[in-house]
Amino acid sequence: MSARPDRTPLPRSFFDRPVLTVAPDLLGRTLVRRTPDGPMELRITEVEAYEGEADPGSHAYRGRTARNASMFGPPGHAYVYFIYGMWFSLNLVCGPPGHASGVLLRAGEVTVGAELARKRRVSARNDRELAKGPARLATALAVDRSLDGADLCSGTDSPLSLLTGTPVAPDLRSHGPRTGVGGAGAAHPYRYWITHDPTVSPYRAHAPRRRST
């Protein structure tokens, strides 16, 4: 028996497109996370696009490093980074190899494996908050640097994959500036979310971090 249309894995060609095309098209898709404790699934509700060397807000703006190497492709892989010495964030690499563009997964609804997410996100007041923000999403799904470079298109052997899900119509999507991005990239309207979805994280403008004295 063939798989339901919404359970069809997305091919690498889905990711091998301009990042500003892929990012809004990720809304409503299903991210599958396979863990030793059991499978989890997330309906993606909020993302941010980063255009690599052309984007002052991107980790790849100044070129390739050991940290951001996964951003340079091939498409359909994960880029996971550690931020503020505390949290991980999960990105999906897009575009042709060498271009270094990617989409940050900012928020989603845990639809399978919520009991596992609750154990990792004990401070969540309800299930809407389990993956409401990129650090919370990564924590809920047990994402760390060991997943950097994971191939989302390698089938059920991969710890991560993306299913067709239920894409969101353009009139049900919103977009605006990215959260916490300062400098020349602050005004880029590269954040996309499902309008009025309760799992979407609140927008916060960039605030310079103060050095301790």
Buried (B, 14 or more C-beta within 10 A) or exposed (E): EEEEEEEEBBEBEBBBBBBBEBBBBBBBBBBBBBBEEEEBBBBBBBBBBBBBBEBBBBBBBEEBEEBBBBBBBBBBBBBBBBEEEEBBBBBBBBBEEEBBBBBBBBBBBBBBBBEBBBEBBEEBEEBBBBBBBBBBBBBBBBBEEEBBEBBBBBEEEBBBBBBBBEBBEEEEBBBEBBBBBEEEBBEBEBBBBBEEBEBBBEEEEBEEEEEEE
